[in-house]
Amino acid sequence: MKQHIQIAIIAFSIIGVLSACQKKDDTPAQPAKVVINVSSPVSGQLYRKGDSVYINASVSYISELHGYELQLKNKNTGTVLYASDEHVHSDAFAIKEAWLDTLSTATDLQLEITTEIDHEGNSSQAEIEFKSQP
C-alpha cells in the first residue's frame, strides 16, 4: 500500500512539472515580435578594471515567454566571462544582473541576451558591444 502511495505522489509530481511549462495559448512563435530593450550597458561604453557592469534590460512579447539566457563574452576569442539564465513564464520581465570587470588587458566585449519563446527552439536575441580597459 505504501508503495502505491509513493508511485501516485511521483506520478502527480511529474504531471505537475510537465504542465507547469506549457504555453497557455496557441500563439505561433513570432521571434520578430520579441522586444528586448537593453538600457545598460550602452553600445560602445568603456569600463575599467574594478568597475561593475550592470546588465539591465526589459523583455516583452505578445505571448508568454519561457525565459532567457545571457552571456558576456570576449568578442575576439568567444570566451564566456559571465553567464546567467532564468526560467521565466511571463510576457514581460526585467533582467537585472551585474558583473565585476577584473580584466587586465584591453578587451572588446559582447553581451548576448537570448529569449526562449517556446520549447521548440524558437528564440530572439539582442547583442550589445562595449569595451574594457585596464
C-alpha positions as a LaTeX table, in Angstrom:
\begin{tabular}{lrrr}
\hline
Residue & $x$ (\AA) & $y$ (\AA) & $z$ (\AA) \\
\hline
Met1 & 0.00 & 0.00 & 0.00 \\
Lys2 & 2.80 & 2.39 & 0.93 \\
Gln3 & 4.46 & 1.73 & $-2.43$ \\
His4 & 1.23 & 2.63 & $-4.30$ \\
Ile5 & 1.06 & 5.96 & $-2.45$ \\
Gln6 & 4.69 & 6.72 & $-3.35$ \\
Ile7 & 4.03 & 5.89 & $-7.02$ \\
Ala8 & 0.95 & 8.14 & $-7.02$ \\
Ile9 & 2.93 & 11.02 & $-5.50$ \\
Ile10 & 5.69 & 10.62 & $-8.10$ \\
Ala11 & 3.15 & 10.50 & $-10.95$ \\
Phe12 & 1.40 & 13.67 & $-9.76$ \\
Ser13 & 4.76 & 15.42 & $-9.38$ \\
Ile14 & 5.74 & 14.56 & $-12.95$ \\
Ile15 & 2.38 & 15.73 & $-14.29$ \\
Gly16 & 2.76 & 18.99 & $-12.34$ \\
Val17 & 6.24 & 19.66 & $-13.74$ \\
Leu18 & 5.15 & 18.94 & $-17.31$ \\
Ser19 & 2.03 & 21.08 & $-17.13$ \\
Ala20 & 3.84 & 23.97 & $-15.43$ \\
Cys21 & 5.98 & 24.56 & $-18.51$ \\
Gln22 & 3.37 & 24.59 & $-21.27$ \\
Lys23 & 2.27 & 27.63 & $-23.24$ \\
Lys24 & $-1.09$ & 28.90 & $-22.09$ \\
Asp25 & $-2.23$ & 29.73 & $-25.61$ \\
Asp26 & $-1.65$ & 28.57 & $-29.17$ \\
Thr27 & 0.03 & 31.73 & $-30.47$ \\
Pro28 & 2.52 & 30.70 & $-33.17$ \\
Ala29 & 6.11 & 31.75 & $-32.46$ \\
Gln30 & 6.95 & 35.18 & $-33.87$ \\
Pro31 & 10.58 & 35.97 & $-32.97$ \\
Ala32 & 10.39 & 39.40 & $-34.65$ \\
Lys33 & 7.77 & 40.47 & $-32.10$ \\
Val34 & 10.03 & 39.93 & $-29.09$ \\
Val35 & 11.18 & 43.32 & $-27.82$ \\
Ile36 & 14.49 & 43.35 & $-25.91$ \\
Asn37 & 15.48 & 46.82 & $-24.69$ \\
Val38 & 18.96 & 46.88 & $-23.14$ \\
Ser39 & 19.40 & 50.02 & $-21.05$ \\
Ser40 & 22.79 & 49.03 & $-19.64$ \\
Pro41 & 25.48 & 48.60 & $-20.79$ \\
Val42 & 25.29 & 51.06 & $-23.66$ \\
Ser43 & 26.83 & 50.17 & $-27.01$ \\
Gly44 & 30.44 & 51.41 & $-27.16$ \\
Gln45 & 30.61 & 52.15 & $-23.43$ \\
Leu46 & 34.05 & 51.91 & $-21.80$ \\
Tyr47 & 34.58 & 50.15 & $-18.46$ \\
Arg48 & 37.73 & 49.88 & $-16.38$ \\
Lys49 & 39.10 & 47.11 & $-14.21$ \\
Gly50 & 37.18 & 47.20 & $-10.92$ \\
Asp51 & 34.01 & 48.66 & $-12.45$ \\
Ser52 & 30.68 & 46.93 & $-12.00$ \\
Val53 & 28.96 & 46.32 & $-15.31$ \\
Tyr54 & 25.24 & 46.48 & $-14.64$ \\
Ile55 & 23.19 & 44.49 & $-17.13$ \\
Asn56 & 19.67 & 45.90 & $-17.26$ \\
Ala57 & 17.09 & 45.02 & $-19.88$ \\
Ser58 & 13.36 & 44.72 & $-20.34$ \\
Val59 & 11.80 & 41.98 & $-22.42$ \\
Ser60 & 8.25 & 41.83 & $-23.76$ \\
Tyr61 & 6.30 & 39.68 & $-26.21$ \\
Ile62 & 2.74 & 39.12 & $-27.45$ \\
Ser63 & 2.52 & 35.86 & $-25.53$ \\
Glu64 & 4.22 & 34.05 & $-22.67$ \\
Leu65 & 7.98 & 33.57 & $-22.97$ \\
His66 & 9.88 & 30.74 & $-21.32$ \\
Gly67 & 12.92 & 32.56 & $-20.05$ \\
Tyr68 & 16.26 & 33.97 & $-21.08$ \\
Glu69 & 19.96 & 33.29 & $-21.21$ \\
Leu70 & 22.64 & 35.94 & $-21.18$ \\
Gln71 & 26.32 & 35.65 & $-21.94$ \\
Leu72 & 29.04 & 38.25 & $-21.63$ \\
Lys73 & 31.92 & 37.26 & $-23.91$ \\
Asn74 & 35.34 & 38.34 & $-25.04$ \\
Lys75 & 34.28 & 39.34 & $-28.56$ \\
Asn76 & 37.58 & 38.30 & $-30.16$ \\
Thr77 & 38.04 & 34.88 & $-28.53$ \\
Gly78 & 34.44 & 33.93 & $-27.75$ \\
Thr79 & 35.44 & 33.16 & $-24.15$ \\
Val80 & 32.40 & 33.44 & $-21.85$ \\
Leu81 & 33.23 & 35.75 & $-18.94$ \\
Tyr82 & 29.80 & 35.72 & $-17.33$ \\
Ala83 & 26.64 & 33.72 & $-17.95$ \\
Ser84 & 23.20 & 33.64 & $-16.39$ \\
Asp85 & 19.81 & 32.21 & $-17.24$ \\
Glu86 & 16.34 & 32.34 & $-15.80$ \\
His87 & 13.28 & 30.19 & $-16.40$ \\
Val88 & 10.58 & 32.89 & $-16.53$ \\
His89 & 6.97 & 32.36 & $-17.62$ \\
Ser90 & 5.71 & 35.81 & $-18.49$ \\
Asp91 & 5.01 & 38.08 & $-21.44$ \\
Ala92 & 7.13 & 40.84 & $-19.85$ \\
Phe93 & 10.02 & 40.77 & $-17.42$ \\
Ala94 & 13.15 & 42.66 & $-16.40$ \\
Ile95 & 16.74 & 41.45 & $-16.36$ \\
Lys96 & 18.95 & 42.87 & $-13.62$ \\
Glu97 & 22.42 & 41.37 & $-13.37$ \\
Ala98 & 25.91 & 42.63 & $-12.57$ \\
Trp99 & 29.44 & 41.58 & $-13.48$ \\
Leu100 & 32.66 & 42.88 & $-11.92$ \\
Asp101 & 35.30 & 43.78 & $-14.54$ \\
Thr102 & 38.52 & 42.06 & $-13.46$ \\
Leu103 & 40.20 & 42.12 & $-16.88$ \\
Ser104 & 43.87 & 43.12 & $-17.04$ \\
Thr105 & 44.07 & 43.74 & $-20.79$ \\
Ala106 & 42.05 & 45.85 & $-23.23$ \\
Thr107 & 39.13 & 43.67 & $-24.32$ \\
Asp108 & 36.24 & 44.06 & $-26.73$ \\
Leu109 & 33.15 & 42.69 & $-25.00$ \\
Gln110 & 29.86 & 41.41 & $-26.35$ \\
Leu111 & 26.66 & 40.92 & $-24.35$ \\
Glu112 & 24.15 & 38.48 & $-25.85$ \\
Ile113 & 20.65 & 38.15 & $-24.44$ \\
Thr114 & 18.61 & 35.29 & $-25.88$ \\
Thr115 & 14.94 & 34.84 & $-25.02$ \\
Glu116 & 13.24 & 31.46 & $-25.31$ \\
Ile117 & 9.85 & 31.76 & $-26.96$ \\
Asp118 & 8.93 & 28.09 & $-26.64$ \\
His119 & 10.42 & 24.62 & $-26.21$ \\
Glu120 & 10.63 & 24.05 & $-29.96$ \\
Gly121 & 13.80 & 26.15 & $-30.23$ \\
Asn122 & 12.24 & 29.47 & $-31.27$ \\
Ser123 & 14.12 & 32.39 & $-29.79$ \\
Ser124 & 15.08 & 36.02 & $-30.24$ \\
Gln125 & 18.39 & 37.69 & $-29.47$ \\
Ala126 & 19.87 & 41.12 & $-28.75$ \\
Glu127 & 23.57 & 41.98 & $-28.74$ \\
Ile128 & 25.49 & 44.94 & $-27.32$ \\
Glu129 & 29.21 & 45.57 & $-27.81$ \\
Phe130 & 31.35 & 47.57 & $-25.40$ \\
Lys131 & 34.94 & 47.71 & $-24.12$ \\
Ser132 & 37.08 & 47.11 & $-21.08$ \\
Gln133 & 40.37 & 48.97 & $-20.48$ \\
Pro134 & 42.67 & 48.20 & $-17.55$ \\
\hline
\end{tabular}
